[in-house]
Amino acid sequence: MQNPAPRPRFFVSAFLAPAFFAVGLFACSDDDPEGTGGGGGSGAGETTTSGATTSSNASSTSSSSSGTGGAGGGAPEADIEIIELGMPVDLTPDGSIALIQDMASPVGDAYFFDTATKELTLETQIGDPLRTIATGLSAAGHISALHNEPVQAGIWSEAEDWRDIASPFAMGCGEDLGAGFDVSADGSAVVGLMWNGCGPEAFLWTDDGGAGEVTTLDVLGEPFEGQASGPTNRATVISDDGLVIAGFAQNGPVDRSPAIWRADGTGFMIDPTNQDAPGEVLSISTDGSIVAGIWGNAGFAFTEADGVVDLGLLPNALPGDPVYPNAIAADGGLIFGGVGNPFFTVPMAFVWSPEHGMRSLADIVTANGITVPDGLVLSNVLAASTDGSVLLGTVLDELGAQKTFVLRLPVSAYE
């Protein structure tokens, strides 16, 4: 959403877990250990609870609240759905389907949730949740993942089931070979890391109709002093068009620093001179022109034209609260994520825009007539549709248990 050598059996270590896994559960960043609303209907902000439709034996209770809608009596254009599964992963670019993993399942059950019909469908199984996890979703329903045993980079589709991506290196780290972290919009490209011995290197896989082609990306940065392997590199996100990739590269005394690559394998670190604070890219815009991430505890956005922009904090956040910008929408006009440390504060979901800075997502939801069920806090946003009208994220209940929310809200609500 993570330490390469020696590697614990618990796979979600400081270099490997998807960034969203860390921020979804609000385990600190690795130095502490990403459709439209309906066109009619209206609601009074009242909450109802119902059983979500499923195609498996899994039971899921969903709470739905509708806000202001359009004329015509159709589906509301503003609503929130609470789903009793704890690991939201990603949305299709149009926001029509959400990928949600059941972390309580010993085989990693992965579901598609139809954001319009509210149908929850079991699609596949990722594997042992202590070792494997789903990471991304394409427009056509391809799933990228840390998959199989030994763990490899994998891609799933309904037509082809699981395809594990072969490593270009002769030896992995222990038994494991690699990890897939994101997939392009058309499902033809996957990015992540491959173990070159116990030195993780970033890769791009492209589908050629057969086994596919793996391109190892430029190895950026510097290893720790005395480190036997090269610097750790990880590709975490890829633009929808598959042309821009981002993540992190080890930078001397810090285990990670934000990095960007092109599909031809060339890359650069955003600021290789900064060896004071760890950082990484967590999200990318559709065309790859904008990336966002965390540096130290600060959230940032970056473009080659404007450089690094600090996203600031929510007014009620503590000065040292970490900021996780997990999703970029509306061509960079909206950035969503979470801020806070659960050990000291209540994490809160946010939206950032150049015009308004950082604002509480809960405040915007309430202002649009949607009632979040009692006892639940919108804690984080993990994914957004291309236009920002559909969001996928986490809520925390009174006991700190994590659930999933799907929010549909017109983009005008953020103006």
C-alpha positions in Angstrom: 0.0 0.0 0.0 7.1 -3.4 4.0 12.9 -5.1 5.4 14.5 -6.9 2.7 17.1 -8.8 4.4 16.6 -10.8 6.5 13.0 -11.0 5.5 10.4 -12.1 8.1 7.8 -14.7 7.2 5.2 -12.0 7.7 5.3 -10.6 4.2 3.9 -7.2 4.8 7.3 -5.7 5.7 8.6 -2.2 5.4 9.6 -2.4 1.7 6.8 -4.7 0.4 3.4 -3.8 1.7 1.3 -1.7 -0.6 1.3 1.9 0.6 -2.5 1.8 0.9 -2.2 -1.1 3.2 -0.2 0.9 5.6 -2.3 4.0 5.4 -5.6 2.1 5.1 -4.9 0.6 8.5 -3.1 3.7 9.6 -0.1 1.8 10.6 2.4 4.6 10.2 4.4 5.1 7.0 7.2 2.8 6.5 9.7 4.8 8.5 7.4 4.2 11.4 6.0 1.0 10.3 -5.3 5.2 -4.3 -18.4 6.3 -12.6 -20.4 9.1 -11.5 -23.3 9.6 -9.2 -26.7 8.7 -10.4 -28.8 11.3 -12.2 -32.0 11.5 -10.1 -33.7 11.0 -6.8 -33.4 12.8 -3.5 -32.9 12.0 0.1 -33.3 13.6 3.5 -30.0 12.4 4.9 -31.6 9.5 6.8 -29.6 6.3 7.1 -30.9 2.8 6.3 -29.3 -0.5 6.9 -29.8 -3.4 4.5 -28.1 -6.6 3.5 -25.9 -6.2 0.4 -26.5 -8.6 -2.4 -23.8 -11.2 -2.7 -23.0 -14.0 -5.1 -21.2 -16.0 -2.4 -21.9 -17.2 1.1 -20.3 -14.2 2.6 -22.7 -12.0 4.5 -22.3 -8.2 4.3 -24.3 -5.5 5.9 -24.4 -2.2 4.2 -25.6 1.1 5.6 -26.7 3.6 3.0 -27.4 7.3 3.3 -28.6 9.6 0.5 -28.2 13.3 0.1 -29.5 15.8 -2.3 -30.3 14.3 -5.7 -31.6 15.4 -9.0 -35.1 15.4 -10.4 -36.8 12.4 -12.0 -36.9 9.9 -9.1 -33.9 7.9 -10.2 -30.9 6.9 -8.2 -29.6 9.6 -5.8 -26.6 11.5 -7.1 -25.2 11.7 -3.6 -25.0 8.8 -1.2 -22.7 6.8 1.0 -22.6 3.0 1.5 -20.9 1.3 4.4 -19.6 -2.2 3.7 -18.6 -4.7 6.4 -15.3 -5.6 4.8 -12.1 -4.1 6.2 -9.8 -3.6 3.2 -10.8 -1.3 0.3 -8.3 -1.5 -2.5 -9.2 0.4 -5.6 -11.8 1.7 -8.0 -12.2 1.4 -11.8 -11.5 4.8 -13.4 -15.2 5.5 -14.0 -16.0 4.6 -10.3 -18.5 1.9 -11.3 -16.7 -1.0 -9.5 -14.8 -1.1 -6.2 -12.3 -3.8 -5.3 -12.5 -4.8 -1.6 -10.6 -7.5 0.1 -11.8 -9.4 3.2 -8.8 -9.4 5.5 -10.5 -11.8 7.8 -10.6 -14.5 5.1 -7.7 -16.9 5.4 -7.6 -17.2 1.6 -7.9 -13.5 0.9 -11.4 -13.3 -0.6 -11.6 -10.4 -3.1 -14.9 -8.8 -4.0 -16.2 -6.5 -6.7 -18.8 -4.0 -5.3 -21.1 -2.4 -7.9 -21.3 1.3 -6.8 -24.7 1.7 -8.5 -26.6 -1.5 -7.8 -24.8 -2.1 -4.4 -24.2 -5.8 -5.4 -21.1 -7.4 -3.7 -19.7 -10.3 -5.7 -16.8 -12.7 -4.8 -14.4 -12.7 -7.7 -11.2 -14.4 -6.7 -8.9 -15.2 -3.8 -5.5 -13.5 -3.3 -4.0 -15.9 -0.8 -2.8 -15.8 2.8 -3.5 -12.2 3.9 -0.3 -12.2 6.0 1.7 -12.8 2.8 -0.4 -11.6 -0.1 -2.7 -8.7 -0.9 -4.6 -7.1 -3.8 -3.2 -3.7 -4.9 -4.9 -2.3 -8.0 -7.9 -2.6 -10.4 -8.1 -1.8 -14.1 -11.1 -0.5 -16.0 -11.7 -4.0 -17.4 -11.5 -5.7 -14.0 -7.9 -6.8 -13.9 -6.5 -7.1 -10.4 -2.8 -6.6 -9.6 -1.5 -8.2 -6.4 1.2 -9.7 -4.3 0.1 -13.3 -5.1 0.8 -17.0 -4.7 3.3 -18.9 -2.6 6.2 -18.1 -3.0 5.0 -14.6 -3.4 5.2 -13.2 -6.9 3.8 -10.2 -8.8 0.5 -11.3 -10.2 -2.4 -10.1 -12.4 -5.9 -11.6 -12.4 -8.7 -11.3 -15.0 -12.0 -13.2 -15.3 -10.9 -14.5 -18.7 -7.5 -15.7 -17.8 -7.6 -16.2 -14.0 -4.2 -15.6 -12.3 -1.0 -15.0 -14.3 2.1 -14.8 -12.2 4.8 -12.6 -13.7 8.2 -14.3 -14.0 11.2 -12.6 -12.5 14.1 -11.6 -14.8 16.5 -12.4 -12.0 18.1 -15.8 -11.2 17.5 -15.6 -7.5 14.9 -14.0 -5.3 15.1 -13.1 -1.6 14.6 -16.4 0.2 11.7 -18.0 -1.5 9.9 -14.9 -2.7 10.3 -13.4 -6.2 8.4 -10.2 -6.5 5.3 -8.1 -5.9 2.7 -6.3 -8.1 1.6 -2.9 -6.9 -0.6 -1.3 -9.6 -2.1 -1.9 -13.0 -2.8 0.4 -15.9 -6.4 1.3 -16.9 -6.5 -1.2 -19.8 -4.8 -3.9 -17.8 -1.9 -4.2 -20.1 0.8 -3.0 -17.7 1.7 -3.9 -14.1 4.4 -2.3 -11.9 6.0 -3.3 -8.7 9.3 -4.8 -7.5 11.3 -7.9 -8.2 13.9 -9.4 -5.9 17.4 -9.4 -7.3 18.8 -11.5 -4.6 17.7 -9.4 -1.6 17.9 -6.2 -3.5 14.4 -5.1 -4.6 14.3 -3.4 -8.1 11.4 -1.6 -9.7 9.8 -3.2 -12.8 7.3 -2.6 -15.5 5.5 -5.7 -17.1 3.6 -5.3 -20.4 1.3 -7.8 -21.8 2.4 -9.1 -25.2 -0.2 -11.9 -25.5 2.1 -14.5 -24.1 4.1 -14.4 -20.9 4.5 -10.6 -21.2 7.7 -8.6 -21.2 9.4 -7.3 -18.0 11.4 -4.1 -18.1 13.6 -3.4 -15.1 13.5 0.3 -14.4 16.6 2.4 -13.8 18.1 1.7 -10.4 18.0 5.1 -8.6 19.5 6.3 -5.4 22.2 5.1 -3.0 22.3 2.1 -0.6 23.0 2.4 3.1 26.6 2.6 4.0 28.0 -0.9 4.0 24.9 -2.4 2.4 25.8 -5.4 0.2 22.9 -5.0 -2.3 22.1 -2.0 -4.4 19.6 0.6 -3.3 16.0 -0.6 -2.8 13.6 0.6 -5.6 9.9 0.1 -5.8 7.3 1.1 -8.4 4.1 1.7 -6.5 1.7 3.4 -9.0 1.3 3.7 -12.8 -0.7 6.3 -14.8 -3.9 5.1 -16.5 -2.2 5.3 -19.9 0.8 3.2 -18.7 3.4 5.8 -19.6 4.5 7.2 -16.2 5.4 5.2 -13.1 6.3 6.4 -9.6 7.2 5.1 -6.1 10.5 5.4 -4.2 14.2 4.7 -4.2 16.5 4.3 -1.3 18.6 7.4 -0.7 21.6 6.7 1.5 20.6 7.1 5.1 16.9 7.2 4.4 15.2 4.0 3.2 13.1 5.8 0.6 12.8 9.0 -1.4 10.1 9.9 -4.0 11.0 8.6 -7.5 9.5 8.8 -11.0 10.1 6.6 -14.1 9.0 6.6 -17.7 7.8 3.5 -19.5 11.2 3.3 -21.3 12.8 2.6 -18.0 14.5 5.9 -17.4 13.8 7.7 -14.1 14.8 10.3 -11.6 14.4 11.1 -7.9 12.4 14.2 -7.1 15.0 15.6 -4.8 18.1 13.4 -4.4 19.8 15.9 -2.2 17.1 15.4 0.5 18.6 12.7 2.8 16.9 14.0 5.9 13.4 12.5 5.7 12.0 9.4 4.0 9.3 9.9 1.4 7.5 8.1 -1.4 4.9 8.7 -4.1 1.5 7.2 -3.2 -0.7 8.4 -6.1 -0.6 9.6 -9.7 -2.9 11.4 -12.0 -4.4 9.8 -15.1 -1.7 11.1 -17.5 1.1 11.0 -14.9 1.7 14.7 -15.0 1.0 15.0 -11.2 2.1 12.7 -8.4 1.4 13.0 -4.7 2.8 11.3 -1.6 4.3 11.7 1.9 7.7 13.2 2.8 8.6 13.0 6.4 5.1 13.4 7.7 4.1 16.1 5.2 1.8 15.4 2.3 3.0 16.8 -1.0 2.1 17.1 -4.7 4.7 17.4 -7.5 4.7 18.5 -11.1 7.9 19.1 -13.2 6.6 22.6 -13.9 5.8 23.7 -10.3 8.0 21.4 -8.2 6.9 20.3 -4.7 3.7 21.7 -3.2 3.0 21.2 0.6 -0.6 20.1 1.1 -0.8 21.4 4.6 -2.9 20.0 7.5 -6.5 19.9 8.6 -7.2 22.7 11.1 -7.7 20.3 14.0 -4.7 18.1 13.2 -1.6 17.9 15.4 1.5 19.5 13.9 3.3 16.1 13.5 0.3 14.2 12.1 1.2 12.2 8.9 -0.6 13.1 5.7 -1.3 10.3 3.1 -2.4 11.6 -0.3 -3.7 8.4 -1.8 -5.8 9.5 -4.8 -5.7 12.2 -7.4 -8.7 13.2 -9.4 -10.0 15.9 -11.7 -6.6 16.4 -13.5 -5.0 17.2 -10.2 -7.8 19.6 -9.1 -8.7 17.2 -6.2 -6.4 15.1 -4.0 -7.9 12.8 -1.4 -6.4 10.8 1.5 -6.1 10.6 5.2 -4.4 12.5 8.0 -3.6 11.5 11.5 -1.9 8.9 13.7 -4.3 6.5 15.5 -2.1 6.3 18.5 -2.5 10.0 19.3 -5.4 11.3 17.2 -8.5 10.1 15.4 -7.5 9.7 11.7 -9.6 11.8 9.3 -10.3 11.7 5.6 -9.5 14.8 3.6 -9.9 16.5 0.3 -7.3 19.0 -1.0 -7.7 21.5 -3.9 -5.5 24.4 -5.0 -8.4 26.8 -4.3 -9.4 25.6 -0.8 -6.4 23.8 0.5 -7.1 20.8 2.8 -10.6 20.2 4.1 -12.4 17.5 6.1 -14.3 15.1 3.8 -16.8 14.6 6.6 -17.7 18.3 6.6 -18.4 18.2 2.9 -20.4 15.1 3.1 -22.6 16.6 5.9 -23.0 19.9 4.0 -24.5 17.9 1.1 -27.2 16.3 3.2 -25.5 12.9 3.7 -25.5 11.4 7.3 -22.6 9.2 8.2 -24.0 6.5 10.5 -23.6 7.1 14.2 -20.3 6.0 15.7 -18.4 5.9 12.4 -15.6 8.2 11.4 -14.4 8.7 7.8 -10.8 8.0 8.3 -9.1 7.7 4.9 -9.7 7.7 1.1 -7.9 5.0 -0.8 -9.1 5.6 -4.4 -11.1 8.0 -6.5 -12.8 7.9 -9.9 -11.1 10.0 -12.6 -13.5 12.9 -12.0 -13.6 12.6 -8.2 -17.4 11.8 -8.1 -16.9 8.4 -6.5 -14.6 7.7 -3.5 -13.5 4.5 -1.8 -12.1 4.6 1.7 -12.2 3.4 5.3 -14.3 4.2 8.3 -13.5 3.4 11.9 -16.2 2.4 14.4 -16.3 3.1 18.1 -14.0 0.1 18.8 -11.5 1.1 16.2 -12.6 -1.7 13.7 -12.1 -0.8 10.1 -14.9 -1.0 7.5 -15.2 0.3 3.9 -17.2 3.2 2.6 -18.2 4.1 -1.0 -19.2 7.8 -1.4 -20.9 9.2 -4.5 -20.9 12.9 -4.6 -21.1 15.4 -7.5 -17.8 17.1 -8.2 -19.5 20.4 -7.7 -19.7 19.6 -3.9 -16.0 20.3 -3.7 -16.1 23.7 -5.3 
